[in-house]
Amino acid sequence: MSASSIAEFGFALVILGIVLAFVAAILLIVRAGTTGAKARGAGILLIGPIPIIFGTDRDSVKVLVVLAIVLMAVVFMFMVLPSLLSR
């Protein structure tokens, strides 16, 4: 596999992710408009080791806090593990 084909595959995955996010947002808007249900959501923005978490309700934010801790632990393990293996 050449570097250009890997780059093209990565670009295609990014475009596919954007399209899927757009379709999901449209479906959420349509479904919320027809059923009258309240939309709940939350988001997380990681800037280095500092997570910025926001949301519309406490339950969503609690889930994201746990996910942020797990994500930071995984990233920390990937950073520390190579140095431990090289000894």
KOLBA-686864 format. One record per residue (C-alpha): residue in three letters; residue number from 0; x, y, z. Coordinates in nm, 2 decimals. Example, Ala and Ser with C-alpha at 12.3 -4.5 7.8 and 13.67 -1.06 7.14 Angstrom:
+------+--------+--------+--------+--------+
! gugu ! drenmi !      x !      y !      z !
+------+--------+--------+--------+--------+
!  ALA !      0 !   1.23 !  -0.45 !   0.78 !
!  SER !      1 !   1.37 !  -0.11 !   0.71 !
+------+--------+--------+--------+--------+
This chain:
+------+--------+--------+--------+--------+
! gugu ! drenmi !      x !      y !      z !
+------+--------+--------+--------+--------+
!  MET !      0 !   0.00 !   0.00 !   0.00 !
!  SER !      1 !   0.15 !   0.33 !  -0.10 !
!  ALA !      2 !   0.15 !   0.65 !   0.11 !
!  SER !      3 !  -0.09 !   0.83 !  -0.13 !
!  SER !      4 !  -0.35 !   0.55 !  -0.12 !
!  ILE !      5 !  -0.34 !   0.55 !   0.26 !
!  ALA !      6 !  -0.38 !   0.93 !   0.26 !
!  GLU !      7 !  -0.67 !   0.90 !   0.02 !
!  PHE !      8 !  -0.83 !   0.64 !   0.24 !
!  GLY !      9 !  -0.79 !   0.86 !   0.55 !
!  PHE !     10 !  -0.94 !   1.16 !   0.36 !
!  ALA !     11 !  -1.24 !   0.94 !   0.26 !
!  LEU !     12 !  -1.29 !   0.84 !   0.62 !
!  VAL !     13 !  -1.29 !   1.20 !   0.73 !
!  ILE !     14 !  -1.54 !   1.30 !   0.46 !
!  LEU !     15 !  -1.76 !   1.00 !   0.55 !
!  GLY !     16 !  -1.75 !   1.10 !   0.92 !
!  ILE !     17 !  -1.86 !   1.46 !   0.83 !
!  VAL !     18 !  -2.15 !   1.32 !   0.62 !
!  LEU !     19 !  -2.26 !   1.08 !   0.89 !
!  ALA !     20 !  -2.26 !   1.36 !   1.15 !
!  PHE !     21 !  -2.46 !   1.58 !   0.92 !
!  VAL !     22 !  -2.72 !   1.31 !   0.85 !
!  ALA !     23 !  -2.75 !   1.23 !   1.22 !
!  ALA !     24 !  -2.81 !   1.60 !   1.30 !
!  ILE !     25 !  -3.08 !   1.62 !   1.04 !
!  LEU !     26 !  -3.25 !   1.30 !   1.16 !
!  LEU !     27 !  -3.24 !   1.43 !   1.52 !
!  ILE !     28 !  -3.40 !   1.76 !   1.42 !
!  VAL !     29 !  -3.67 !   1.58 !   1.22 !
!  ARG !     30 !  -3.75 !   1.33 !   1.49 !
!  ALA !     31 !  -3.76 !   1.59 !   1.77 !
!  GLY !     32 !  -3.99 !   1.81 !   1.56 !
!  THR !     33 !  -4.24 !   1.53 !   1.49 !
!  THR !     34 !  -4.26 !   1.37 !   1.84 !
!  GLY !     35 !  -4.23 !   1.69 !   2.05 !
!  ALA !     36 !  -3.95 !   1.52 !   2.26 !
!  LYS !     37 !  -3.68 !   1.72 !   2.43 !
!  ALA !     38 !  -3.34 !   1.69 !   2.28 !
!  ARG !     39 !  -3.06 !   1.62 !   2.53 !
!  GLY !     40 !  -2.69 !   1.64 !   2.45 !
!  ALA !     41 !  -2.35 !   1.71 !   2.57 !
!  GLY !     42 !  -2.00 !   1.76 !   2.43 !
!  ILE !     43 !  -1.64 !   1.74 !   2.54 !
!  LEU !     44 !  -1.35 !   1.94 !   2.41 !
!  LEU !     45 !  -1.00 !   1.82 !   2.51 !
!  ILE !     46 !  -0.73 !   2.08 !   2.50 !
!  GLY !     47 !  -0.42 !   1.89 !   2.59 !
!  PRO !     48 !  -0.49 !   1.73 !   2.93 !
!  ILE !     49 !  -0.77 !   1.97 !   3.02 !
!  PRO !     50 !  -1.12 !   1.86 !   2.94 !
!  ILE !     51 !  -1.40 !   2.12 !   2.88 !
!  ILE !     52 !  -1.73 !   1.95 !   2.92 !
!  PHE !     53 !  -2.07 !   2.11 !   2.84 !
!  GLY !     54 !  -2.42 !   1.97 !   2.82 !
!  THR !     55 !  -2.79 !   2.02 !   2.86 !
!  ASP !     56 !  -2.85 !   1.80 !   3.16 !
!  ARG !     57 !  -2.66 !   1.64 !   3.45 !
!  ASP !     58 !  -2.69 !   1.28 !   3.33 !
!  SER !     59 !  -2.52 !   1.36 !   2.99 !
!  VAL !     60 !  -2.24 !   1.55 !   3.16 !
!  LYS !     61 !  -2.18 !   1.27 !   3.42 !
!  VAL !     62 !  -2.13 !   1.02 !   3.14 !
!  LEU !     63 !  -1.89 !   1.25 !   2.96 !
!  VAL !     64 !  -1.69 !   1.31 !   3.28 !
!  VAL !     65 !  -1.64 !   0.93 !   3.31 !
!  LEU !     66 !  -1.55 !   0.91 !   2.94 !
!  ALA !     67 !  -1.31 !   1.20 !   2.97 !
!  ILE !     68 !  -1.13 !   1.02 !   3.26 !
!  VAL !     69 !  -1.11 !   0.70 !   3.06 !
!  LEU !     70 !  -0.98 !   0.88 !   2.75 !
!  MET !     71 !  -0.72 !   1.06 !   2.94 !
!  ALA !     72 !  -0.61 !   0.73 !   3.11 !
!  VAL !     73 !  -0.58 !   0.56 !   2.77 !
!  VAL !     74 !  -0.38 !   0.85 !   2.62 !
!  PHE !     75 !  -0.15 !   0.85 !   2.93 !
!  MET !     76 !  -0.09 !   0.48 !   2.88 !
!  PHE !     77 !   0.00 !   0.52 !   2.52 !
!  MET !     78 !   0.24 !   0.80 !   2.62 !
!  VAL !     79 !   0.40 !   0.60 !   2.90 !
!  LEU !     80 !   0.40 !   0.25 !   2.76 !
!  PRO !     81 !   0.66 !   0.31 !   2.48 !
!  SER !     82 !   0.91 !   0.45 !   2.73 !
!  LEU !     83 !   0.85 !   0.15 !   2.97 !
!  LEU !     84 !   0.90 !  -0.10 !   2.69 !
!  SER !     85 !   1.22 !   0.06 !   2.56 !
!  ARG !     86 !   1.40 !   0.00 !   2.89 !
+------+--------+--------+--------+--------+
